[in-house]
């Protein structure tokens, strides 16, 4: 089994700003405010969190092939 990655680079779809952020291991992050343009990001339909929608790697539960926030 691969090591779980605990940081992901979130990229804002509105302005393209990217920032590395720590991912919670015990909760989903449904909202993220872009520090550059202040857009409020929400998960895309079918995704469990902003990291799965806009991150460079999916959240830890998805990496472990578990249900996220279920």
MMTF fields as JSON, N, C-alpha, C and O atoms, coordinates in Angstrom:
{
  "mmtfVersion": "1.0.0",
  "mmtfProducer": "UNKNOWN",
  "numBonds": 279,
  "numAtoms": 280,
  "numGroups": 70,
  "numChains": 1,
  "numModels": 1,
  "chainsPerModel": [1],
  "groupsPerChain": [70],
  "chainIdList": ["A"],
  "bondAtomList": [4, 2, 8, 6, 12, 10, 16, 14, 20, 18, 24, 22, 28, 26, 32, 30, 36, 34, 40, 38, 44, 42, 48, 46, 52, 50, 56, 54, 60, 58, 64, 62, 68, 66, 72, 70, 76, 74, 80, 78, 84, 82, 88, 86, 92, 90, 96, 94, 100, 98, 104, 102, 108, 106, 112, 110, 116, 114, 120, 118, 124, 122, 128, 126, 132, 130, 136, 134, 140, 138, 144, 142, 148, 146, 152, 150, 156, 154, 160, 158, 164, 162, 168, 166, 172, 170, 176, 174, 180, 178, 184, 182, 188, 186, 192, 190, 196, 194, 200, 198, 204, 202, 208, 206, 212, 210, 216, 214, 220, 218, 224, 222, 228, 226, 232, 230, 236, 234, 240, 238, 244, 242, 248, 246, 252, 250, 256, 254, 260, 258, 264, 262, 268, 266, 272, 270, 276, 274],
  "bondOrderList": [1, 1, 1, 1, 1, 1, 1, 1, 1, 1, 1, 1, 1, 1, 1, 1, 1, 1, 1, 1, 1, 1, 1, 1, 1, 1, 1, 1, 1, 1, 1, 1, 1, 1, 1, 1, 1, 1, 1, 1, 1, 1, 1, 1, 1, 1, 1, 1, 1, 1, 1, 1, 1, 1, 1, 1, 1, 1, 1, 1, 1, 1, 1, 1, 1, 1, 1, 1, 1],
  "groupList": [{"groupName": "UNK", "atomNameList": ["N", "CA", "C", "O"], "elementList": ["N", "C", "C", "O"], "formalChargeList": [0, 0, 0, 0], "bondAtomList": [1, 0, 2, 1, 3, 2], "bondOrderList": [1, 1, 2], "singleLetterCode": "X", "chemCompType": "L-PEPTIDE LINKING"}],
  "groupTypeList": [0, 0, 0, 0, 0, 0, 0, 0, 0, 0, 0, 0, 0, 0, 0, 0, 0, 0, 0, 0, 0, 0, 0, 0, 0, 0, 0, 0, 0, 0, 0, 0, 0, 0, 0, 0, 0, 0, 0, 0, 0, 0, 0, 0, 0, 0, 0, 0, 0, 0, 0, 0, 0, 0, 0, 0, 0, 0, 0, 0, 0, 0, 0, 0, 0, 0, 0, 0, 0, 0],
  "groupIdList": [1, 2, 3, 4, 5, 6, 7, 8, 9, 10, 11, 12, 13, 14, 15, 16, 17, 18, 19, 20, 21, 22, 23, 24, 25, 26, 27, 28, 29, 30, 31, 32, 33, 34, 35, 36, 37, 38, 39, 40, 41, 42, 43, 44, 45, 46, 47, 48, 49, 50, 51, 52, 53, 54, 55, 56, 57, 58, 59, 60, 61, 62, 63, 64, 65, 66, 67, 68, 69, 70],
  "secStructList": [7, 7, 7, 7, 7, 7, 3, 3, 3, 3, 3, 7, 6, 6, 6, 7, 7, 3, 3, 3, 3, 3, 7, 7, 1, 1, 1, 7, 7, 7, 3, 3, 3, 7, 6, 6, 6, 7, 7, 3, 3, 3, 7, 7, 6, 6, 7, 1, 1, 2, 2, 2, 2, 2, 1, 1, 1, 7, 7, 2, 2, 2, 2, 6, 6, 7, 7, 1, 7, 7],
  "xCoordList": [0.844, 0.0, 0.884, 1.877, 0.535, 1.302, 1.049, 0.01, 2.016, 1.855, 0.769, 0.62, 0.021, -1.045, -0.436, 0.356, -0.804, -0.342, -1.291, -2.506, -0.73, -1.557, -1.614, -2.236, -0.98, -1.058, -1.408, -1.016, -2.147, -2.574, -2.506, -2.732, -2.198, -2.184, -3.545, -3.934, -4.263, -5.57, -5.372, -4.622, -6.045, -5.969, -7.358, -8.306, -7.466, -8.744, -9.125, -8.33, -10.333, -10.755, -11.116, -11.255, -11.265, -11.655, -10.451, -10.492, -9.37, -8.223, -6.926, -5.936, -6.913, -5.721, -4.705, -3.655, -4.989, -4.072, -3.973, -4.986, -2.773, -2.554, -1.84, -0.921, -2.273, -1.659, -1.691, -2.708, -0.563, -0.499, -1.174, -0.892, -2.078, -2.848, -2.83, -2.797, -2.851, -2.974, -4.4, -5.36, -4.53, -5.857, -6.258, -5.447, -7.499, -7.959, -8.087, -8.464, -7.769, -7.886, -9.174, -9.546, -9.859, -11.05, -12.315, -13.339, -12.256, -13.425, -13.259, -12.144, -14.394, -14.358, -14.294, -14.826, -13.653, -13.632, -14.513, -14.127, -15.704, -16.69, -16.488, -16.925, -15.833, -15.65, -14.191, -13.479, -13.765, -12.416, -12.487, -12.958, -12.02, -11.994, -10.63, -9.616, -10.603, -9.345, -8.715, -9.357, -7.464, -6.816, -6.467, -6.11, -6.567, -6.235, -7.461, -7.439, -8.528, -9.707, -10.93, -11.973, -10.805, -11.876, -13.091, -14.154, -12.961, -14.058, -14.22, -13.238, -15.457, -15.739, -15.892, -16.833, -14.966, -14.996, -15.819, -15.754, -16.591, -17.382, -17.066, -16.662, -17.244, -16.961, -17.82, -18.97, -17.253, -18.014, -19.007, -18.766, -20.119, -21.079, -20.376, -19.63, -20.622, -20.024, -18.739, -18.293, -18.136, -16.918, -17.296, -18.299, -16.487, -16.819, -16.3, -16.837, -15.265, -14.674, -13.913, -13.741, -13.465, -12.742, -11.408, -10.929, -10.804, -9.528, -9.72, -8.861, -10.838, -11.108, -11.46, -11.233, -12.011, -12.395, -11.269, -11.09, -10.509, -9.551, -8.119, -7.235, -7.882, -6.557, -5.693, -6.18, -4.391, -3.445, -3.518, -3.132, -4.01, -4.254, -5.589, -5.969, -6.31, -7.587, -7.381, -6.266, -8.461, -8.402, -7.952, -8.067, -7.437, -6.921, -7.895, -7.472, -9.194, -10.073, -10.2, -10.25, -10.251, -10.347, -9.032, -9.046, -7.896, -6.611, -6.577, -5.954, -7.249, -7.305, -8.456, -8.731, -9.117, -10.245, -11.362, -11.995, -11.583, -12.676, -13.698, -13.42, -14.872, -15.882, -15.457, -15.002, -15.608, -15.231, -16.455, -17.458, -16.376, -17.435, -18.78, -19.823, -18.755, -20.001, -20.533, -21.589],
  "yCoordList": [-1.185, 0.0, 1.242, 1.296, 2.228, 3.468, 4.354, 4.264, 5.201, 6.161, 7.167, 7.546, 7.588, 8.557, 9.955, 10.343, 10.696, 12.068, 12.979, 12.92, 13.823, 14.653, 16.117, 16.924, 16.473, 17.831, 17.772, 16.849, 18.766, 18.828, 20.28, 21.197, 20.481, 21.827, 22.113, 21.509, 23.046, 23.454, 24.542, 25.494, 24.394, 25.379, 25.956, 25.224, 27.264, 27.952, 27.926, 28.336, 27.447, 27.419, 28.804, 28.981, 29.769, 31.119, 31.976, 32.683, 31.913, 32.791, 32.036, 32.637, 30.699, 29.899, 29.906, 29.275, 30.607, 30.656, 29.27, 28.59, 28.851, 27.533, 27.693, 28.501, 26.916, 26.963, 25.577, 24.884, 25.177, 23.89, 24.016, 24.94, 23.072, 23.09, 21.712, 20.701, 21.661, 20.375, 19.84, 20.611, 18.538, 17.928, 17.321, 16.652, 17.543, 16.897, 15.394, 14.949, 14.619, 13.163, 12.647, 11.493, 13.494, 13.056, 13.819, 13.67, 14.632, 15.409, 15.813, 15.892, 16.069, 16.584, 18.094, 18.72, 18.671, 20.123, 20.476, 20.299, 20.977, 21.268, 22.629, 22.851, 23.544, 24.898, 25.313, 24.896, 26.138, 26.707, 28.071, 28.201, 29.092, 30.437, 30.699, 30.626, 31.004, 31.295, 32.537, 33.584, 32.429, 33.588, 34.693, 35.801, 34.4, 35.398, 36.191, 37.421, 35.485, 36.18, 36.113, 36.683, 35.419, 35.284, 34.504, 34.587, 33.75, 32.88, 31.742, 31.211, 31.376, 30.26, 28.999, 28.877, 28.07, 26.822, 25.788, 25.68, 25.034, 23.921, 22.696, 22.841, 21.486, 20.286, 20.224, 20.665, 19.676, 19.43, 18.304, 17.484, 18.237, 17.142, 15.782, 15.528, 14.93, 13.603, 13.51, 12.411, 14.652, 14.665, 14.92, 15.576, 14.399, 14.512, 15.79, 16.227, 16.396, 17.569, 18.417, 18.01, 19.589, 20.485, 19.898, 20.213, 19.05, 18.441, 17.453, 17.344, 16.734, 15.792, 16.533, 16.017, 17.734, 18.507, 19.38, 19.468, 20.023, 21.035, 20.79, 21.606, 19.676, 19.391, 18.565, 17.929, 18.59, 17.793, 16.318, 15.469, 16.001, 14.615, 14.579, 15.569, 13.462, 13.366, 13.275, 13.052, 13.448, 13.426, 12.053, 11.054, 11.999, 10.746, 9.565, 8.472, 9.724, 8.544, 8.002, 6.786, 8.858, 8.394, 7.724, 6.739, 8.257, 7.613, 6.195, 5.309, 5.978, 4.664, 3.812, 2.732, 4.3, 3.618, 3.345, 2.289, 4.35, 4.296, 5.36, 6.26, 5.244, 6.262, 7.526, 7.461, 8.653, 9.922, 10.535, 10.79, 10.765, 11.446, 10.763, 11.417, 9.484, 8.752, 8.387, 7.76],
  "zCoordList": [0.0, 0.0, 0.0, 0.726, -0.8, -0.892, 0.32, 0.974, 0.599, 1.679, 1.309, 0.147, 2.315, 2.098, 2.022, 2.881, 1.004, 0.837, 1.602, 1.414, 2.467, 3.338, 2.924, 3.613, 1.817, 1.298, -0.183, -0.897, -0.621, -2.008, -2.463, -1.673, -3.721, -4.272, -4.882, -5.881, -4.264, -4.767, -5.819, -5.604, -6.947, -8.023, -8.258, -8.544, -8.137, -8.328, -9.808, -10.654, -10.133, -11.534, -12.074, -13.285, -11.198, -11.619, -12.012, -13.019, -11.21, -11.478, -11.733, -12.152, -11.483, -11.73, -10.608, -10.731, -9.51, -8.372, -7.746, -7.585, -7.397, -6.797, -5.459, -5.326, -4.476, -3.15, -2.53, -2.583, -1.94, -1.261, 0.089, 0.852, 0.384, 1.623, 2.27, 1.569, 3.618, 4.307, 4.162, 4.159, 4.044, 3.93, 5.264, 5.904, 5.697, 6.92, 6.691, 5.606, 7.727, 7.604, 8.234, 8.025, 9.005, 9.733, 9.373, 10.04, 8.328, 7.91, 6.45, 5.934, 5.793, 4.426, 4.469, 5.386, 3.493, 3.368, 2.177, 1.022, 2.486, 1.452, 0.814, -0.316, 1.516, 1.009, 1.127, 2.04, 0.19, 0.234, -0.417, -1.546, 0.291, -0.275, -0.873, -0.18, -2.166, -2.852, -2.224, -2.147, -1.776, -1.163, -2.162, -1.76, -3.447, -4.471, -4.938, -4.947, -5.325, -5.878, -4.97, -5.289, -3.84, -2.842, -3.33, -2.715, -4.416, -4.865, -3.872, -3.355, -3.613, -2.722, -3.566, -4.349, -3.4, -4.162, -3.415, -2.191, -4.176, -3.646, -4.498, -5.651, -3.948, -4.754, -6.012, -6.016, -7.069, -8.287, -8.019, -7.133, -8.758, -8.571, -8.676, -9.622, -7.708, -7.686, -6.887, -6.56, -6.567, -5.749, -4.292, -4.009, -3.372, -1.951, -1.305, -0.287, -1.88, -1.235, -2.26, -3.409, -1.834, -2.741, -3.185, -4.274, -2.361, -2.751, -3.897, -4.772, -3.898, -4.992, -6.277, -7.372, -6.154, -7.335, -7.886, -9.101, -6.998, -7.445, -6.982, -7.245, -6.294, -5.759, -6.688, -7.623, -6.409, -7.193, -6.839, -7.642, -5.643, -5.226, -4.492, -3.866, -4.556, -3.849, -2.333, -1.86, -1.588, -0.125, 0.396, -0.315, 1.645, 2.204, 2.158, 1.782, 2.524, 2.441, 1.018, 0.834, 0.025, -1.372, -1.788, -2.526, -1.315, -1.603, -1.041, -1.626, 0.099, 0.737, 0.207, 0.731, -0.825, -1.442, -0.435, -0.443, 0.445, 1.393, 1.023, 0.231, 1.604, 1.408, 2.155, 3.297, 1.508, 2.131, 2.781, 2.115, 4.046, 4.804, 4.667, 4.67, 4.551, 4.426, 5.738, 5.823]
}
